[in-house]
Amino acid sequence: MKFRLLCFFIVFAVSVTLCGCGKDKGNKSEKVSDNTSVSSESISKTSNNKKSIAEKKTRTTTATTTTTTTGTREYNPTDVDLYNLSGYSFKMQGFAKVTSIQDFYDYLDELQNVIANSDFNMSFSYENMDTGSSISYNDTRRFATCSTIKTPFVASLLKSGIDLSEKVAKTVNWSGDYGLAAQAKMGTEFTARQLIKYTIQRSDNTAYYNLVKHFGYTQFNNDLYSIGANYSLGNSWIFTYCTSADMLKCYKEIYKYGEQTDRGKWLTELMTDTDVNRQIGKALDGKYKVSQKYGSDWSEKQYHDCAIVYADSPFVLCIFTNQYPETDQSDKVFQEIANIIDRINNVIYIK
């Protein structure tokens, strides 16, 4: 009997010991997993300005989380010291606070990588319409405007109060153009409304050419001067050269015009329904309304896009590139930059 009792107590003691070990092993396993996760995250972060940014990335804060269009991110408004952010090839201003400092640094690194990996001349300008926060790269370099100029020109016509039912006789053809207006006989009459729709939605060069010939460019040049955009049209050209910074100024005005007037709203609606949608709109119009105007020139290898993105906090983005246009490869940089800028735009702290 005593022997049986002794055996019972021995088995009981061993069972308790084994159960306790299993629990400890589970805790150790969880701790190792947590440490591995932190380590992997730390290793994955890269930056050209490692010293100044790495110090900021190590800070820990208590924050709430929420699900947004870009996933789960912290909402912990944090001051941004742009003066201590070195190593980037783009300029930034106006980022007073961001909702996730970690995400902000990560997105800047992503943007820098896209620039570093591009083997062609490029320029872009971005600005948030609520805060004025902006990022620009190579924004003093001049590119051929291509068809991105058409929308600012049309906006100027609409602001001047032209009668949209006014008849405009076709007097010129744009060389090499096979659009709807080009196919019409000389002397064919179009309404101003029709020519504007062809110009914006179909990027019809002959329609645009006849608008310039009929209404002139003086008012347009005056409008450019009034907003500080340093380019103009003249007698011998309906396309010209300008910077992404100057074109951004024009599309910011189009955004304001669209918010304030029926004519402006009509224009920005036309910009959402265009023949070519391969760039910024392709990346973002599944999430937001995007009003855009692309431009391309095969002979000069110019490929551009300017867009108004109606995110929760709207922004304007203009991207100019020296690339052979309208290929999957040349579209890629527009889509990458648009997606990164959208993520940056989503972490700007809006009061």
Secondary structure, DSSP 8 states (H G I E B T S, - for coil): -HHHHHHHHHHHHHHHHHHHHHHHHHHHHHHHHHHHHHHHHHHH---TTHHHHHHHHT-----EEEEETTEEEEE--EE--GGG--S-SSEEE---EES-HHHHHHHHHHHHHHHHT--S-EEEEEEETTT--EEEESTT--EE-GGGGHHHHHHHHHHTT--TT-EEE-----TT--SHHHHS-TT-EEEHHHHHHHHHHS--HHHHHHHHHHH-SHHHHHHHHHTT-----BTTBSS-EE-HHHHHHHHHHHHHHHHH-HHHHHHHHHTTS-S---SHHHHHTTTSEEEEEEEEETTTTEEEEEEEEE-SS-EEEEEEE-S-SSSHHHHHHHHHHHHHHHHHHHTB---
